[in-house]
């Protein structure tokens, strides 16, 4: 084999090894041993805060680390390929199979030198490029460091801004709540204003016949509370000890109260069609005791085709409300001056404690509400739903007490879960109300039977200690048979005394006239007796005068006139005649004068008796005339009632 060819082959091999060494040596600073991966600095420079390098460095961006890697890998692959070729050629030369290869080797050697030079140049360019890239990376690191500082500062500002934003949200939320409260308050005020406007503009619902009836009742009230009570005061002061049948032992104040209360109860029924000829029951109790649910069951009788009470709990518990039967649905209220005025359903449903708190002096505008609607279960029954009589507002409490006094029985509803009894309510019942009392323990399905029994025992014990008698205790819930409460309601007796007030007054007049006529007869007999006695006294006095006259005439006749010749003529009497005259004179001086004196005194005395009997008789006659005049006035006033 030619030595030159061998040298060329060896030279080519050395060049290949050198290229490989240069390539591998240059990459030892850029690869991790055994991993063939670029350092973290290069791979991580592509993303700074998830942004490409060219976005951080502007337009003069160096070759990306991935591109450099790909170029090195391409060069390495070419070097490996060339090395493999050389190895095969050397192997072929060594085995003597390369006779025609000398020329090819020469050409290949030349070609390899050129490629080696080109590779050297590429490697040099790559080294320069790497140096530039390292400088750029250094600059990038500085920029990244600066950027990190900016990011940190921005992060602090962002944190502060987040805190400020959070505080702003909290402040905004507080403002929203205040705005919401103000809006709610404003809506309440607007609602109150609208409610007052509609109440003030409500029209009177009574007909001309009703207004006439009301006027007649007003006239009759004036008569009862003035003329009639004044007549009673006049009679009471004169004859309280004699008119025990008429109630003289009640006392004048009790008498006034008796007739005044009697009229009020009668008039309240007469003025209210929803009470007339109906049994009226009142439901009272604390808020949420379940009164409305009980009323609804009574109205519906557990039938789905019967409409329930179309009012809210707030409305029915804000102001006393009557629910009664009628030909159609109506909503009205009784004003402070006793007039019934019609309102719309929406106006009625606006009523709540919140609305009424905005309205001062509501009792001057509204005494109570009246709601009627067609419901056969209300025939003969009127239900009063109340806000309770334990209010801190005296006007509200008094108004509630007044309407409850118009009812026939009181149903006191307790929530079995409440566990306490309102003492102020007990006090009001004892002092102000004298009604049959039923206790309703509601919502018993929420407690065990033993717990319900404990509540009942507590209620019974408390009311007994307070001296309150109860007609019965009703355990009730939405699942309880309706008969459990309907039977006690049906057992309530309608109070008829208020319906019979006019008739009672008539009976009183007739009784008064009867008693006074009896007294007149009695006084007339006393007067006649006195007159007869006076006549007897006069007769006795006349007889005494005659007797005295006879005695005087007899005494005068005893001395007799005698004439004498030697002496003067004189009246003479003997001793016997003298004694007779003496006795007569003594009789006249004592007996006759005494009889006349006694007769005179008796005449004076009987004259006083006659005068007193006459005055008593005339007084009774005057009283009778007053009663008869008042009775005639009563007849005229009650003709249209």
Secondary structure, 3 states (H helix, E strand, C coil): CCHHHHHHHHHHHHHHHHHHHHHHHHHCCCECCCCCCECHHHHHCCCCCCCCHHHHHCCCCCCCHHHHHHHHHHHHHHHHHHHHHHHHHHHHHHCCCCCCHHHHHHHHHHHHHHHHHHHHHHHHHHHHHHHHHHHHHHHHHHHHHHHHHHHHHHHHHHHHHHHHHHHHHHHHHHHHHHHHHHHHHHHHHHHHHHHHHHHHCCEECCCHHHHHHHHHHHHHHHHHHHHHHHHHHHHHHHHCCCCCCCCHHHCHHHHHHHHHHHHHHHHHHHHCCCCCCCEEEEEEECCCCCHHHHHHHHHHCCCCCCCCCCCCHHHHHHCCEEEEECCCCEEEEECCCCCEEECCHHHHHHCCHHHHHCCCCHHHCCCEEEEEECCHHHCCEEEEECCCCCCCCHHHHHHHHHHHCCCCEEEEEEECCCCCCCHHHHHHHHHHCCCEEEEEEECHHHCCHHHHHHHHHHHHHHHHHCCCCCCEEEECCCCCCCHHHHHHHHCCCCCCCCCCHHHHHHHHHHHHHHHHHHHHHHHHHHHHHHHHHHHHHHHHHHHHHHHHHHHHHHHHHHCEEECCCCCCCEEECCHHHHHHHHHHHHHHHHHHHHHHHHHHHHHHHHHHHHHHHHHHHHHHHHHHHHHHHHHHHHHHHHCCC
